[in-house]
Amino acid sequence: MCLWLIVVTGQGYALKLSLGYGIQANALLHRHLQQSALRQMANSAGKGLFGQGGTTQYSSLWQASFSDSPSFSPLVHVPELRLGSAWDSRWQVFATLGGLLPQTVSEGGGNYQLAESAQYSGANYAQCPLAAIQFVAPTGSGHYQWEHSTALRFWNFNLGAQYLLTAQKWAGVEFGILAELGFGLHAISSYTQFVGVRCTDGTPPPCAQIGSVRVVQGEQRGQSAPALGPHAALLVRYERPQQRWFAEIGLSATFLFVRWHTEGYTHFVAATTIAFAQTAEELGIARAQSFWLVLPALQFRCGVKL
């Protein structure tokens, strides 16, 4: 869908206003988010659960597996609003604001199997705290109904220039090939939440008695510091002489060095009481990490000019 407004300009110049939509591949960020989420939800780093309940100190090792592994959207939807100024037939400068609409959301669920490494025939709170409070059965495993969701959002502000490499007319329509270079300020955020539920009496959720409810639940928030990075694009422009509207489609790539901050927790809830808790750091997730991102995208925009 195209949105256009007519803007008054001075002689020799033309302003262009366009609304765009991009599908951005985020494979490198996807891998980082998935690794952090698995550490948070399944303790894939193999970190121990330590603490003290009353006068008893406890120590345990737990991990979890999924019937369907958590998935995160490898593609992100990035709408944009662009204002450009052309001073001749080849050159144009522009400013773009991207990420105007709500974030990309991915969801999943299924069966979640929680396992505690140590097993004892009787209750042993010191070495098998999860079994002692019936988060797992005496055999060392417990089956949960599980679901999760992740919301991912990109925001960016870019400045740059376009140059018309070549133009050809065919059947009254002009097609142009353009090269684009720019530099922008970017911010990325993610929010993941998950919950698994089981009943200690062996019945499927919802549980008949609140006392038999066992829940593993948590959340993780990630946020990048504002990151500066270049982007490049190759586009094809479609327009008709003597008409104000135009359309562009092309491929682009953005290069970023990101400083990423993560916070989160995993709680083990018995009935209405938090029995055990682990932070993201205790599960092996660094609070701050740095990495490179290359973000290719397919873009389409349309708008008007004078």
ChimeraX commands (.cxc) that place a marker at each C-alpha (Angstrom):
marker #1 position 0.00,0.00,0.00 radius 0.5
marker #1 position 1.32,3.47,-0.87 radius 0.5
marker #1 position 0.92,6.69,1.07 radius 0.5
marker #1 position 1.72,10.01,-0.52 radius 0.5
marker #1 position 1.68,13.72,0.28 radius 0.5
marker #1 position 2.46,16.65,-2.04 radius 0.5
marker #1 position 5.14,18.99,-0.72 radius 0.5
marker #1 position 5.89,22.48,-2.04 radius 0.5
marker #1 position 9.53,22.93,-3.07 radius 0.5
marker #1 position 11.80,25.64,-4.38 radius 0.5
marker #1 position 12.80,25.95,-8.01 radius 0.5
marker #1 position 15.34,23.31,-9.11 radius 0.5
marker #1 position 14.65,21.03,-6.19 radius 0.5
marker #1 position 12.08,18.32,-5.51 radius 0.5
marker #1 position 11.08,16.72,-2.25 radius 0.5
marker #1 position 9.99,13.10,-2.19 radius 0.5
marker #1 position 7.95,11.46,0.54 radius 0.5
marker #1 position 7.59,7.69,0.57 radius 0.5
marker #1 position 6.35,4.87,2.76 radius 0.5
marker #1 position 8.39,1.68,2.65 radius 0.5
marker #1 position 8.31,-1.86,3.92 radius 0.5
marker #1 position 11.25,-4.22,4.37 radius 0.5
marker #1 position 11.74,-7.88,5.23 radius 0.5
marker #1 position 15.03,-8.14,7.09 radius 0.5
marker #1 position 16.95,-11.37,7.69 radius 0.5
marker #1 position 18.49,-11.53,11.15 radius 0.5
marker #1 position 20.28,-14.87,11.16 radius 0.5
marker #1 position 23.21,-13.68,13.32 radius 0.5
marker #1 position 20.96,-12.05,15.92 radius 0.5
marker #1 position 18.60,-15.05,15.71 radius 0.5
marker #1 position 21.46,-17.38,16.70 radius 0.5
marker #1 position 22.41,-15.18,19.66 radius 0.5
marker #1 position 18.81,-14.91,20.91 radius 0.5
marker #1 position 18.20,-18.64,20.59 radius 0.5
marker #1 position 21.37,-19.50,22.51 radius 0.5
marker #1 position 20.46,-17.11,25.34 radius 0.5
marker #1 position 16.85,-18.34,25.47 radius 0.5
marker #1 position 17.90,-22.00,25.68 radius 0.5
marker #1 position 20.20,-21.18,28.57 radius 0.5
marker #1 position 17.33,-19.40,30.31 radius 0.5
marker #1 position 14.60,-21.99,29.61 radius 0.5
marker #1 position 16.56,-25.25,29.55 radius 0.5
marker #1 position 19.83,-24.52,31.40 radius 0.5
marker #1 position 21.73,-25.65,28.31 radius 0.5
marker #1 position 24.94,-24.30,29.88 radius 0.5
marker #1 position 24.61,-26.86,32.71 radius 0.5
marker #1 position 24.74,-24.41,35.62 radius 0.5
marker #1 position 24.00,-25.65,39.13 radius 0.5
marker #1 position 21.07,-24.63,41.34 radius 0.5
marker #1 position 22.37,-23.54,44.75 radius 0.5
marker #1 position 20.78,-21.95,47.80 radius 0.5
marker #1 position 19.50,-22.42,51.30 radius 0.5
marker #1 position 15.98,-23.30,52.50 radius 0.5
marker #1 position 15.61,-22.76,56.22 radius 0.5
marker #1 position 18.72,-24.30,57.75 radius 0.5
marker #1 position 19.36,-26.69,54.86 radius 0.5
marker #1 position 21.70,-25.86,52.02 radius 0.5
marker #1 position 20.76,-27.44,48.69 radius 0.5
marker #1 position 22.66,-28.12,45.49 radius 0.5
marker #1 position 21.31,-29.61,42.27 radius 0.5
marker #1 position 21.80,-29.75,38.51 radius 0.5
marker #1 position 18.81,-29.58,36.19 radius 0.5
marker #1 position 18.25,-29.38,32.48 radius 0.5
marker #1 position 15.22,-29.47,30.20 radius 0.5
marker #1 position 14.32,-30.67,26.72 radius 0.5
marker #1 position 11.48,-29.79,24.36 radius 0.5
marker #1 position 9.22,-31.78,22.06 radius 0.5
marker #1 position 9.54,-28.84,19.65 radius 0.5
marker #1 position 12.62,-26.68,20.05 radius 0.5
marker #1 position 11.93,-22.97,20.66 radius 0.5
marker #1 position 11.98,-21.06,17.40 radius 0.5
marker #1 position 12.45,-17.38,16.72 radius 0.5
marker #1 position 11.44,-15.53,13.59 radius 0.5
marker #1 position 14.43,-15.38,11.20 radius 0.5
marker #1 position 12.72,-12.52,9.37 radius 0.5
marker #1 position 11.82,-9.13,10.82 radius 0.5
marker #1 position 9.27,-6.72,9.39 radius 0.5
marker #1 position 10.69,-3.19,9.18 radius 0.5
marker #1 position 8.38,-0.43,7.89 radius 0.5
marker #1 position 9.90,2.96,7.16 radius 0.5
marker #1 position 9.07,6.57,6.37 radius 0.5
marker #1 position 11.50,8.39,4.06 radius 0.5
marker #1 position 11.93,12.04,3.06 radius 0.5
marker #1 position 14.27,12.73,0.13 radius 0.5
marker #1 position 15.52,15.80,-1.71 radius 0.5
marker #1 position 16.67,15.58,-5.36 radius 0.5
marker #1 position 18.61,18.51,-6.88 radius 0.5
marker #1 position 19.23,17.01,-10.31 radius 0.5
marker #1 position 18.24,13.95,-12.31 radius 0.5
marker #1 position 20.85,11.68,-10.69 radius 0.5
marker #1 position 21.51,12.66,-7.07 radius 0.5
marker #1 position 19.20,12.54,-4.07 radius 0.5
marker #1 position 19.82,12.81,-0.31 radius 0.5
marker #1 position 17.39,11.29,2.16 radius 0.5
marker #1 position 16.47,10.75,5.80 radius 0.5
marker #1 position 14.67,7.57,6.87 radius 0.5
marker #1 position 12.89,6.60,10.07 radius 0.5
marker #1 position 12.37,2.83,10.37 radius 0.5
marker #1 position 10.58,0.51,12.76 radius 0.5
marker #1 position 7.40,2.56,13.09 radius 0.5
marker #1 position 4.96,-0.29,13.70 radius 0.5
marker #1 position 4.77,-3.00,16.44 radius 0.5
marker #1 position 7.45,-5.64,16.67 radius 0.5
marker #1 position 7.77,-9.07,15.11 radius 0.5
marker #1 position 6.38,-11.79,17.42 radius 0.5
marker #1 position 7.12,-15.53,17.36 radius 0.5
marker #1 position 5.34,-18.11,19.53 radius 0.5
marker #1 position 5.58,-21.82,20.26 radius 0.5
marker #1 position 4.77,-24.55,22.73 radius 0.5
marker #1 position 4.39,-28.27,23.33 radius 0.5
marker #1 position 5.87,-30.65,25.88 radius 0.5
marker #1 position 8.69,-29.66,28.22 radius 0.5
marker #1 position 10.61,-32.32,30.14 radius 0.5
marker #1 position 12.46,-31.19,33.25 radius 0.5
marker #1 position 15.20,-33.48,34.57 radius 0.5
marker #1 position 17.24,-33.45,37.77 radius 0.5
marker #1 position 20.58,-35.24,37.58 radius 0.5
marker #1 position 20.64,-36.81,41.06 radius 0.5
marker #1 position 18.05,-39.42,42.13 radius 0.5
marker #1 position 17.24,-40.76,45.59 radius 0.5
marker #1 position 14.60,-43.21,46.74 radius 0.5
marker #1 position 13.43,-40.85,49.50 radius 0.5
marker #1 position 13.08,-37.10,49.82 radius 0.5
marker #1 position 16.48,-35.46,49.90 radius 0.5
marker #1 position 16.11,-31.68,49.91 radius 0.5
marker #1 position 19.87,-31.09,50.11 radius 0.5
marker #1 position 20.80,-32.94,46.90 radius 0.5
marker #1 position 17.44,-33.33,45.10 radius 0.5
marker #1 position 15.48,-30.17,45.92 radius 0.5
marker #1 position 13.36,-30.32,42.75 radius 0.5
marker #1 position 12.23,-33.89,43.49 radius 0.5
marker #1 position 11.67,-33.05,47.17 radius 0.5
marker #1 position 9.10,-30.39,46.23 radius 0.5
marker #1 position 7.73,-32.49,43.34 radius 0.5
marker #1 position 8.91,-30.40,40.40 radius 0.5
marker #1 position 10.12,-33.77,39.11 radius 0.5
marker #1 position 9.04,-37.30,40.02 radius 0.5
marker #1 position 11.27,-39.59,42.13 radius 0.5
marker #1 position 12.64,-40.93,38.83 radius 0.5
marker #1 position 14.22,-37.51,38.26 radius 0.5
marker #1 position 12.02,-36.19,35.45 radius 0.5
marker #1 position 8.79,-34.23,35.15 radius 0.5
marker #1 position 6.62,-33.49,32.11 radius 0.5
marker #1 position 5.14,-30.02,31.63 radius 0.5
marker #1 position 2.80,-28.35,29.16 radius 0.5
marker #1 position 4.84,-25.44,27.89 radius 0.5
marker #1 position 4.56,-22.31,25.75 radius 0.5
marker #1 position 6.74,-19.32,24.95 radius 0.5
marker #1 position 6.67,-16.07,22.99 radius 0.5
marker #1 position 9.35,-13.65,21.81 radius 0.5
marker #1 position 8.84,-10.07,20.65 radius 0.5
marker #1 position 11.62,-8.48,18.61 radius 0.5
marker #1 position 11.78,-4.84,17.52 radius 0.5
marker #1 position 14.19,-2.80,15.39 radius 0.5
marker #1 position 14.33,0.99,15.30 radius 0.5
marker #1 position 16.63,3.06,13.06 radius 0.5
marker #1 position 17.27,6.54,11.73 radius 0.5
marker #1 position 19.35,6.78,8.54 radius 0.5
marker #1 position 20.89,9.56,6.47 radius 0.5
marker #1 position 22.31,8.89,3.05 radius 0.5
marker #1 position 22.40,9.51,-0.69 radius 0.5
marker #1 position 21.15,7.80,-3.84 radius 0.5
marker #1 position 22.81,7.95,-7.24 radius 0.5
marker #1 position 21.07,7.00,-10.50 radius 0.5
marker #1 position 23.43,4.63,-12.31 radius 0.5
marker #1 position 21.36,4.19,-15.47 radius 0.5
marker #1 position 17.83,4.76,-16.75 radius 0.5
marker #1 position 15.89,3.15,-19.58 radius 0.5
marker #1 position 12.44,3.89,-21.02 radius 0.5
marker #1 position 10.16,1.13,-22.18 radius 0.5
marker #1 position 6.46,1.41,-23.21 radius 0.5
marker #1 position 6.19,4.87,-21.69 radius 0.5
marker #1 position 7.68,3.79,-18.36 radius 0.5
marker #1 position 11.11,4.75,-17.03 radius 0.5
marker #1 position 13.15,2.19,-15.10 radius 0.5
marker #1 position 16.22,3.32,-13.21 radius 0.5
marker #1 position 18.95,1.43,-11.37 radius 0.5
marker #1 position 20.17,3.25,-8.25 radius 0.5
marker #1 position 23.02,2.80,-5.82 radius 0.5
marker #1 position 22.48,3.91,-2.24 radius 0.5
marker #1 position 24.87,4.55,0.63 radius 0.5
marker #1 position 23.98,5.73,4.11 radius 0.5
marker #1 position 24.82,5.78,7.77 radius 0.5
marker #1 position 22.38,5.25,10.59 radius 0.5
marker #1 position 21.62,4.99,14.29 radius 0.5
marker #1 position 20.03,1.66,15.28 radius 0.5
marker #1 position 18.44,0.17,18.40 radius 0.5
marker #1 position 17.20,-3.41,18.89 radius 0.5
marker #1 position 15.19,-4.92,21.73 radius 0.5
marker #1 position 13.79,-8.37,22.51 radius 0.5
marker #1 position 11.49,-9.78,25.16 radius 0.5
marker #1 position 11.00,-13.53,25.75 radius 0.5
marker #1 position 8.61,-15.12,28.25 radius 0.5
marker #1 position 7.89,-18.79,28.88 radius 0.5
marker #1 position 5.85,-20.96,31.23 radius 0.5
marker #1 position 5.55,-24.71,31.83 radius 0.5
marker #1 position 2.86,-26.30,34.04 radius 0.5
marker #1 position 2.43,-29.78,35.55 radius 0.5
marker #1 position 0.20,-31.34,38.20 radius 0.5
marker #1 position 1.82,-33.46,40.90 radius 0.5
marker #1 position -1.17,-35.85,40.93 radius 0.5
marker #1 position -0.40,-36.88,37.34 radius 0.5
marker #1 position -3.45,-35.25,35.71 radius 0.5
marker #1 position -3.00,-32.83,32.81 radius 0.5
marker #1 position -3.34,-29.08,33.49 radius 0.5
marker #1 position -5.38,-27.26,34.63 radius 0.5
marker #1 position -4.85,-28.86,38.04 radius 0.5
marker #1 position -7.82,-29.64,40.28 radius 0.5
marker #1 position -6.05,-28.40,43.43 radius 0.5
marker #1 position -3.84,-25.33,43.70 radius 0.5
marker #1 position -1.49,-27.28,45.95 radius 0.5
marker #1 position -0.64,-29.71,43.14 radius 0.5
marker #1 position 0.40,-27.00,40.68 radius 0.5
marker #1 position 4.08,-26.81,39.73 radius 0.5
marker #1 position 5.27,-24.12,37.33 radius 0.5
marker #1 position 8.58,-23.35,35.66 radius 0.5
marker #1 position 8.39,-19.83,34.28 radius 0.5
marker #1 position 10.56,-16.87,33.47 radius 0.5
marker #1 position 11.39,-14.03,31.17 radius 0.5
marker #1 position 14.39,-12.51,29.43 radius 0.5
marker #1 position 14.88,-8.96,28.19 radius 0.5
marker #1 position 17.58,-7.93,25.73 radius 0.5
marker #1 position 18.43,-4.41,24.65 radius 0.5
marker #1 position 21.19,-3.04,22.45 radius 0.5
marker #1 position 22.95,0.21,23.15 radius 0.5
marker #1 position 22.42,2.71,20.28 radius 0.5
marker #1 position 24.65,1.46,17.45 radius 0.5
marker #1 position 26.01,3.40,14.48 radius 0.5
marker #1 position 26.58,1.57,11.22 radius 0.5
marker #1 position 26.67,1.94,7.43 radius 0.5
marker #1 position 24.26,0.48,4.94 radius 0.5
marker #1 position 24.35,-0.03,1.18 radius 0.5
marker #1 position 21.58,-0.83,-1.29 radius 0.5
marker #1 position 20.95,-1.49,-4.98 radius 0.5
marker #1 position 17.46,-0.51,-6.16 radius 0.5
marker #1 position 15.24,-0.44,-9.21 radius 0.5
marker #1 position 12.94,2.57,-9.58 radius 0.5
marker #1 position 9.69,2.59,-11.57 radius 0.5
marker #1 position 8.11,5.88,-12.65 radius 0.5
marker #1 position 6.10,7.46,-15.49 radius 0.5
marker #1 position 7.11,10.79,-17.00 radius 0.5
marker #1 position 4.87,13.71,-16.02 radius 0.5
marker #1 position 3.44,11.77,-13.07 radius 0.5
marker #1 position 4.25,12.42,-9.46 radius 0.5
marker #1 position 4.27,8.93,-8.00 radius 0.5
marker #1 position 7.11,6.41,-8.09 radius 0.5
marker #1 position 8.01,2.99,-6.68 radius 0.5
marker #1 position 11.31,1.35,-5.72 radius 0.5
marker #1 position 12.35,-2.21,-4.91 radius 0.5
marker #1 position 15.80,-3.46,-4.01 radius 0.5
marker #1 position 18.24,-5.25,-1.76 radius 0.5
marker #1 position 20.16,-3.65,1.12 radius 0.5
marker #1 position 22.62,-4.64,3.82 radius 0.5
marker #1 position 23.34,-2.98,7.17 radius 0.5
marker #1 position 26.54,-3.53,9.16 radius 0.5
marker #1 position 26.48,-3.03,12.95 radius 0.5
marker #1 position 28.72,-3.59,15.94 radius 0.5
marker #1 position 26.27,-4.18,18.78 radius 0.5
marker #1 position 26.68,-3.90,22.54 radius 0.5
marker #1 position 23.92,-6.14,23.93 radius 0.5
marker #1 position 22.58,-6.14,27.51 radius 0.5
marker #1 position 20.55,-9.07,28.91 radius 0.5
marker #1 position 18.50,-9.50,32.08 radius 0.5
marker #1 position 16.22,-12.36,33.05 radius 0.5
marker #1 position 15.15,-14.97,35.55 radius 0.5
marker #1 position 13.78,-18.52,35.83 radius 0.5
marker #1 position 11.43,-19.34,38.72 radius 0.5
marker #1 position 10.25,-22.67,40.06 radius 0.5
marker #1 position 6.83,-22.04,41.59 radius 0.5
marker #1 position 5.11,-24.54,43.91 radius 0.5
marker #1 position 1.40,-23.65,44.21 radius 0.5
marker #1 position 1.74,-19.87,44.78 radius 0.5
marker #1 position 5.26,-19.81,46.29 radius 0.5
marker #1 position 8.56,-19.28,44.48 radius 0.5
marker #1 position 10.57,-22.23,45.73 radius 0.5
marker #1 position 13.73,-21.66,43.65 radius 0.5
marker #1 position 15.01,-18.89,41.43 radius 0.5
marker #1 position 17.95,-18.34,39.09 radius 0.5
marker #1 position 18.96,-15.16,37.31 radius 0.5
marker #1 position 20.18,-15.00,33.73 radius 0.5
marker #1 position 23.76,-14.57,34.96 radius 0.5
marker #1 position 23.47,-17.64,37.21 radius 0.5
marker #1 position 22.37,-19.62,34.13 radius 0.5
marker #1 position 25.51,-18.63,32.20 radius 0.5
marker #1 position 24.22,-15.62,30.25 radius 0.5
marker #1 position 26.58,-12.67,30.29 radius 0.5
marker #1 position 24.92,-9.40,31.27 radius 0.5
marker #1 position 26.79,-7.53,28.49 radius 0.5
marker #1 position 28.05,-8.95,25.19 radius 0.5
marker #1 position 29.42,-7.47,21.97 radius 0.5
marker #1 position 29.07,-8.88,18.47 radius 0.5
marker #1 position 28.83,-7.96,14.79 radius 0.5
marker #1 position 25.59,-8.05,12.82 radius 0.5
marker #1 position 25.07,-8.09,9.06 radius 0.5
marker #1 position 21.39,-7.46,8.30 radius 0.5
marker #1 position 20.34,-8.00,4.66 radius 0.5
marker #1 position 16.85,-6.88,3.64 radius 0.5
marker #1 position 14.43,-6.84,0.74 radius 0.5
marker #1 position 12.80,-3.39,0.53 radius 0.5
marker #1 position 9.83,-1.90,-1.26 radius 0.5
marker #1 position 8.68,1.71,-1.10 radius 0.5
marker #1 position 6.35,4.02,-2.95 radius 0.5
marker #1 position 5.59,7.71,-2.73 radius 0.5
marker #1 position 5.28,11.01,-4.57 radius 0.5
marker #1 position 7.45,13.82,-5.87 radius 0.5
marker #1 position 6.98,17.28,-7.38 radius 0.5
marker link #1:1,2 radius 0.2
marker link #1:2,3 radius 0.2
marker link #1:3,4 radius 0.2
marker link #1:4,5 radius 0.2
marker link #1:5,6 radius 0.2
marker link #1:6,7 radius 0.2
marker link #1:7,8 radius 0.2
marker link #1:8,9 radius 0.2
marker link #1:9,10 radius 0.2
marker link #1:10,11 radius 0.2
marker link #1:11,12 radius 0.2
marker link #1:12,13 radius 0.2
marker link #1:13,14 radius 0.2
marker link #1:14,15 radius 0.2
marker link #1:15,16 radius 0.2
marker link #1:16,17 radius 0.2
marker link #1:17,18 radius 0.2
marker link #1:18,19 radius 0.2
marker link #1:19,20 radius 0.2
marker link #1:20,21 radius 0.2
marker link #1:21,22 radius 0.2
marker link #1:22,23 radius 0.2
marker link #1:23,24 radius 0.2
marker link #1:24,25 radius 0.2
marker link #1:25,26 radius 0.2
marker link #1:26,27 radius 0.2
marker link #1:27,28 radius 0.2
marker link #1:28,29 radius 0.2
marker link #1:29,30 radius 0.2
marker link #1:30,31 radius 0.2
marker link #1:31,32 radius 0.2
marker link #1:32,33 radius 0.2
marker link #1:33,34 radius 0.2
marker link #1:34,35 radius 0.2
marker link #1:35,36 radius 0.2
marker link #1:36,37 radius 0.2
marker link #1:37,38 radius 0.2
marker link #1:38,39 radius 0.2
marker link #1:39,40 radius 0.2
marker link #1:40,41 radius 0.2
marker link #1:41,42 radius 0.2
marker link #1:42,43 radius 0.2
marker link #1:43,44 radius 0.2
marker link #1:44,45 radius 0.2
marker link #1:45,46 radius 0.2
marker link #1:46,47 radius 0.2
marker link #1:47,48 radius 0.2
marker link #1:48,49 radius 0.2
marker link #1:49,50 radius 0.2
marker link #1:50,51 radius 0.2
marker link #1:51,52 radius 0.2
marker link #1:52,53 radius 0.2
marker link #1:53,54 radius 0.2
marker link #1:54,55 radius 0.2
marker link #1:55,56 radius 0.2
marker link #1:56,57 radius 0.2
marker link #1:57,58 radius 0.2
marker link #1:58,59 radius 0.2
marker link #1:59,60 radius 0.2
marker link #1:60,61 radius 0.2
marker link #1:61,62 radius 0.2
marker link #1:62,63 radius 0.2
marker link #1:63,64 radius 0.2
marker link #1:64,65 radius 0.2
marker link #1:65,66 radius 0.2
marker link #1:66,67 radius 0.2
marker link #1:67,68 radius 0.2
marker link #1:68,69 radius 0.2
marker link #1:69,70 radius 0.2
marker link #1:70,71 radius 0.2
marker link #1:71,72 radius 0.2
marker link #1:72,73 radius 0.2
marker link #1:73,74 radius 0.2
marker link #1:74,75 radius 0.2
marker link #1:75,76 radius 0.2
marker link #1:76,77 radius 0.2
marker link #1:77,78 radius 0.2
marker link #1:78,79 radius 0.2
marker link #1:79,80 radius 0.2
marker link #1:80,81 radius 0.2
marker link #1:81,82 radius 0.2
marker link #1:82,83 radius 0.2
marker link #1:83,84 radius 0.2
marker link #1:84,85 radius 0.2
marker link #1:85,86 radius 0.2
marker link #1:86,87 radius 0.2
marker link #1:87,88 radius 0.2
marker link #1:88,89 radius 0.2
marker link #1:89,90 radius 0.2
marker link #1:90,91 radius 0.2
marker link #1:91,92 radius 0.2
marker link #1:92,93 radius 0.2
marker link #1:93,94 radius 0.2
marker link #1:94,95 radius 0.2
marker link #1:95,96 radius 0.2
marker link #1:96,97 radius 0.2
marker link #1:97,98 radius 0.2
marker link #1:98,99 radius 0.2
marker link #1:99,100 radius 0.2
marker link #1:100,101 radius 0.2
marker link #1:101,102 radius 0.2
marker link #1:102,103 radius 0.2
marker link #1:103,104 radius 0.2
marker link #1:104,105 radius 0.2
marker link #1:105,106 radius 0.2
marker link #1:106,107 radius 0.2
marker link #1:107,108 radius 0.2
marker link #1:108,109 radius 0.2
marker link #1:109,110 radius 0.2
marker link #1:110,111 radius 0.2
marker link #1:111,112 radius 0.2
marker link #1:112,113 radius 0.2
marker link #1:113,114 radius 0.2
marker link #1:114,115 radius 0.2
marker link #1:115,116 radius 0.2
marker link #1:116,117 radius 0.2
marker link #1:117,118 radius 0.2
marker link #1:118,119 radius 0.2
marker link #1:119,120 radius 0.2
marker link #1:120,121 radius 0.2
marker link #1:121,122 radius 0.2
marker link #1:122,123 radius 0.2
marker link #1:123,124 radius 0.2
marker link #1:124,125 radius 0.2
marker link #1:125,126 radius 0.2
marker link #1:126,127 radius 0.2
marker link #1:127,128 radius 0.2
marker link #1:128,129 radius 0.2
marker link #1:129,130 radius 0.2
marker link #1:130,131 radius 0.2
marker link #1:131,132 radius 0.2
marker link #1:132,133 radius 0.2
marker link #1:133,134 radius 0.2
marker link #1:134,135 radius 0.2
marker link #1:135,136 radius 0.2
marker link #1:136,137 radius 0.2
marker link #1:137,138 radius 0.2
marker link #1:138,139 radius 0.2
marker link #1:139,140 radius 0.2
marker link #1:140,141 radius 0.2
marker link #1:141,142 radius 0.2
marker link #1:142,143 radius 0.2
marker link #1:143,144 radius 0.2
marker link #1:144,145 radius 0.2
marker link #1:145,146 radius 0.2
marker link #1:146,147 radius 0.2
marker link #1:147,148 radius 0.2
marker link #1:148,149 radius 0.2
marker link #1:149,150 radius 0.2
marker link #1:150,151 radius 0.2
marker link #1:151,152 radius 0.2
marker link #1:152,153 radius 0.2
marker link #1:153,154 radius 0.2
marker link #1:154,155 radius 0.2
marker link #1:155,156 radius 0.2
marker link #1:156,157 radius 0.2
marker link #1:157,158 radius 0.2
marker link #1:158,159 radius 0.2
marker link #1:159,160 radius 0.2
marker link #1:160,161 radius 0.2
marker link #1:161,162 radius 0.2
marker link #1:162,163 radius 0.2
marker link #1:163,164 radius 0.2
marker link #1:164,165 radius 0.2
marker link #1:165,166 radius 0.2
marker link #1:166,167 radius 0.2
marker link #1:167,168 radius 0.2
marker link #1:168,169 radius 0.2
marker link #1:169,170 radius 0.2
marker link #1:170,171 radius 0.2
marker link #1:171,172 radius 0.2
marker link #1:172,173 radius 0.2
marker link #1:173,174 radius 0.2
marker link #1:174,175 radius 0.2
marker link #1:175,176 radius 0.2
marker link #1:176,177 radius 0.2
marker link #1:177,178 radius 0.2
marker link #1:178,179 radius 0.2
marker link #1:179,180 radius 0.2
marker link #1:180,181 radius 0.2
marker link #1:181,182 radius 0.2
marker link #1:182,183 radius 0.2
marker link #1:183,184 radius 0.2
marker link #1:184,185 radius 0.2
marker link #1:185,186 radius 0.2
marker link #1:186,187 radius 0.2
marker link #1:187,188 radius 0.2
marker link #1:188,189 radius 0.2
marker link #1:189,190 radius 0.2
marker link #1:190,191 radius 0.2
marker link #1:191,192 radius 0.2
marker link #1:192,193 radius 0.2
marker link #1:193,194 radius 0.2
marker link #1:194,195 radius 0.2
marker link #1:195,196 radius 0.2
marker link #1:196,197 radius 0.2
marker link #1:197,198 radius 0.2
marker link #1:198,199 radius 0.2
marker link #1:199,200 radius 0.2
marker link #1:200,201 radius 0.2
marker link #1:201,202 radius 0.2
marker link #1:202,203 radius 0.2
marker link #1:203,204 radius 0.2
marker link #1:204,205 radius 0.2
marker link #1:205,206 radius 0.2
marker link #1:206,207 radius 0.2
marker link #1:207,208 radius 0.2
marker link #1:208,209 radius 0.2
marker link #1:209,210 radius 0.2
marker link #1:210,211 radius 0.2
marker link #1:211,212 radius 0.2
marker link #1:212,213 radius 0.2
marker link #1:213,214 radius 0.2
marker link #1:214,215 radius 0.2
marker link #1:215,216 radius 0.2
marker link #1:216,217 radius 0.2
marker link #1:217,218 radius 0.2
marker link #1:218,219 radius 0.2
marker link #1:219,220 radius 0.2
marker link #1:220,221 radius 0.2
marker link #1:221,222 radius 0.2
marker link #1:222,223 radius 0.2
marker link #1:223,224 radius 0.2
marker link #1:224,225 radius 0.2
marker link #1:225,226 radius 0.2
marker link #1:226,227 radius 0.2
marker link #1:227,228 radius 0.2
marker link #1:228,229 radius 0.2
marker link #1:229,230 radius 0.2
marker link #1:230,231 radius 0.2
marker link #1:231,232 radius 0.2
marker link #1:232,233 radius 0.2
marker link #1:233,234 radius 0.2
marker link #1:234,235 radius 0.2
marker link #1:235,236 radius 0.2
marker link #1:236,237 radius 0.2
marker link #1:237,238 radius 0.2
marker link #1:238,239 radius 0.2
marker link #1:239,240 radius 0.2
marker link #1:240,241 radius 0.2
marker link #1:241,242 radius 0.2
marker link #1:242,243 radius 0.2
marker link #1:243,244 radius 0.2
marker link #1:244,245 radius 0.2
marker link #1:245,246 radius 0.2
marker link #1:246,247 radius 0.2
marker link #1:247,248 radius 0.2
marker link #1:248,249 radius 0.2
marker link #1:249,250 radius 0.2
marker link #1:250,251 radius 0.2
marker link #1:251,252 radius 0.2
marker link #1:252,253 radius 0.2
marker link #1:253,254 radius 0.2
marker link #1:254,255 radius 0.2
marker link #1:255,256 radius 0.2
marker link #1:256,257 radius 0.2
marker link #1:257,258 radius 0.2
marker link #1:258,259 radius 0.2
marker link #1:259,260 radius 0.2
marker link #1:260,261 radius 0.2
marker link #1:261,262 radius 0.2
marker link #1:262,263 radius 0.2
marker link #1:263,264 radius 0.2
marker link #1:264,265 radius 0.2
marker link #1:265,266 radius 0.2
marker link #1:266,267 radius 0.2
marker link #1:267,268 radius 0.2
marker link #1:268,269 radius 0.2
marker link #1:269,270 radius 0.2
marker link #1:270,271 radius 0.2
marker link #1:271,272 radius 0.2
marker link #1:272,273 radius 0.2
marker link #1:273,274 radius 0.2
marker link #1:274,275 radius 0.2
marker link #1:275,276 radius 0.2
marker link #1:276,277 radius 0.2
marker link #1:277,278 radius 0.2
marker link #1:278,279 radius 0.2
marker link #1:279,280 radius 0.2
marker link #1:280,281 radius 0.2
marker link #1:281,282 radius 0.2
marker link #1:282,283 radius 0.2
marker link #1:283,284 radius 0.2
marker link #1:284,285 radius 0.2
marker link #1:285,286 radius 0.2
marker link #1:286,287 radius 0.2
marker link #1:287,288 radius 0.2
marker link #1:288,289 radius 0.2
marker link #1:289,290 radius 0.2
marker link #1:290,291 radius 0.2
marker link #1:291,292 radius 0.2
marker link #1:292,293 radius 0.2
marker link #1:293,294 radius 0.2
marker link #1:294,295 radius 0.2
marker link #1:295,296 radius 0.2
marker link #1:296,297 radius 0.2
marker link #1:297,298 radius 0.2
marker link #1:298,299 radius 0.2
marker link #1:299,300 radius 0.2
marker link #1:300,301 radius 0.2
marker link #1:301,302 radius 0.2
marker link #1:302,303 radius 0.2
marker link #1:303,304 radius 0.2
marker link #1:304,305 radius 0.2
marker link #1:305,306 radius 0.2
view
